[in-house]
Amino acid sequence: MGEIVKEYSNGELTIVWKPKKCIHSGICVKTLPKVYNPDKKPWIEIENATTEQLKDQVSKCPSGALSYYMSDKNDQEEKSLETKVEVLPNGPLLIYGTLKVKDKQGNIETKNKTTAFCRCGSSGNKPYCDGTHTEINFRD
């Protein structure tokens, strides 16, 4: 069975949601509660925010479950972002900015957003956090 991928568009921007990547940090719901409501179907109501608000919020998604692309072909360039590191109490290591991540098979992926790396050692999606720290009651 393939990966579930859902898309939500406002005509200018399309949000892509990959539920298997989500670590349920709640940043999306806290940042734009009128857009993201897990109690509704569909849970993303993209029309309740501006394109700039959506881009800003999606860039803060620590798991990469949310991403976006622009409809305008002239707005496809990637921005290089300043790199910043934040250790979340009892949670992942958040890296903000542009990163090149090389996996154990040697594949390189460029990340231009917030990325959550596992600190508890129990993620099933290493090196990325998958939210397992909550299940195992990781404390640090």
C-alpha distance (Angstrom), angle and dihedral (degrees) to the residues before:
residue distance angle dihedral
M1 . . .
G2 3.81 . .
E3 3.75 128.3 .
I4 3.80 115.8 -81.3
V5 3.79 111.5 -119.0
K6 3.80 123.2 177.1
E7 3.79 126.7 -170.5
Y8 3.80 129.5 -157.1
S9 3.81 119.8 -172.0
N10 3.78 137.3 -171.0
G11 3.82 91.7 -172.2
E12 3.80 92.9 -101.4
L13 3.80 100.6 52.7
T14 3.81 132.9 21.5
I15 3.80 120.7 -152.1
V16 3.80 113.7 -149.1
W17 3.81 117.0 -154.6
K18 3.82 122.8 -164.8
P19 3.83 105.0 -174.6
K20 3.83 95.5 -167.0
K21 3.81 89.9 62.8
C22 3.82 94.4 50.9
I23 3.83 116.2 112.6
H24 3.82 92.6 -174.5
S25 3.80 95.0 -121.6
G26 3.80 88.4 155.1
I27 3.80 93.6 -137.2
C28 3.81 90.8 128.1
V29 3.81 93.7 51.2
K30 3.82 93.1 44.7
T31 3.81 93.9 46.1
L32 3.82 99.3 44.5
P33 3.83 109.6 12.6
K34 3.82 91.9 166.6
V35 3.81 89.1 59.6
Y36 3.82 102.4 37.0
N37 3.80 117.0 48.2
P38 3.83 115.5 155.7
D39 3.82 90.1 -166.0
K40 3.84 92.5 63.3
K41 3.79 133.1 71.5
P42 2.96 113.0 -109.4
W43 3.79 89.7 29.9
I44 3.82 93.2 -160.6
E45 3.81 116.4 66.9
I46 3.78 99.3 -178.3
E47 3.81 94.2 -178.7
N48 3.83 90.9 70.1
A49 3.83 94.7 77.3
T50 3.77 139.9 39.2
T51 3.78 121.5 -99.0
E52 3.82 90.2 -110.2
Q53 3.83 91.8 51.6
L54 3.81 89.9 49.7
K55 3.81 93.5 48.5
D56 3.80 91.0 48.9
Q57 3.80 93.3 49.0
V58 3.81 95.7 45.2
S59 3.81 89.9 51.6
K60 3.82 87.4 61.4
C61 3.82 95.4 55.2
P62 3.83 102.9 119.1
S63 3.80 97.7 -159.3
G64 3.78 101.4 45.8
A65 3.81 89.8 -121.5
L66 3.80 87.1 127.0
S67 3.78 121.6 51.9
Y68 3.79 134.3 148.7
Y69 3.75 144.0 -152.2
M70 3.77 130.6 -159.4
S71 3.81 122.2 -120.4
D72 3.81 91.9 -143.7
K73 3.81 108.4 85.3
N74 3.83 88.8 -150.3
D75 3.83 90.2 62.5
Q76 3.82 98.0 57.4
E77 3.81 99.4 102.0
E78 3.78 118.7 119.9
K79 3.76 119.2 -127.5
S80 3.77 122.0 -137.8
L81 3.78 108.4 -131.2
E82 3.80 132.1 -157.8
T83 3.82 111.1 -100.3
K84 3.79 119.0 -120.2
V85 3.85 131.2 169.7
E86 3.80 126.8 -148.6
V87 3.81 127.1 -179.9
L88 3.80 110.0 -147.0
P89 3.81 113.8 -147.2
N90 3.81 108.6 -107.1
G91 3.78 89.5 -6.0
P92 3.77 146.4 71.6
L93 3.76 132.8 -42.8
L94 3.82 107.6 -105.7
I95 3.78 118.4 -149.4
Y96 3.80 116.1 -168.1
G97 3.78 119.3 -161.9
T98 3.77 141.7 30.9
L99 3.80 114.4 -24.1
K100 3.77 137.3 170.2
V101 3.81 108.2 -146.7
K102 3.81 119.1 -165.3
D103 3.82 114.9 -161.2
K104 3.80 126.5 -150.6
Q105 3.82 90.8 -91.9
G106 3.81 89.7 56.3
N107 3.80 96.0 -107.7
I108 3.81 113.0 146.2
E109 3.78 121.4 -146.8
T110 3.80 123.9 -174.3
K111 3.80 113.7 -141.4
N112 3.81 118.6 -164.7
K113 3.77 98.3 -178.7
T114 3.78 144.2 45.3
T115 3.80 111.3 -42.8
A116 3.82 125.7 -167.3
F117 3.80 116.1 -146.5
C118 3.81 121.5 -164.7
R119 3.82 116.8 -106.0
C120 3.81 99.0 171.2
G121 3.81 95.3 62.8
S122 3.81 93.9 -131.6
S123 3.80 102.7 94.0
G124 3.77 116.2 128.4
N125 3.82 88.1 -150.2
K126 3.82 101.8 52.5
P127 2.94 133.3 -150.5
Y128 3.81 84.4 27.2
C129 3.79 126.1 67.9
D130 3.81 115.9 -109.6
G131 3.81 97.8 -179.3
T132 3.81 95.9 -98.1
H133 3.84 89.8 128.0
T134 3.81 87.7 75.4
E135 3.81 93.4 51.5
I136 3.82 93.8 49.5
N137 3.81 93.5 41.8
F138 3.81 93.2 -120.8
R139 3.81 112.2 -164.3
D140 3.79 124.9 -169.1
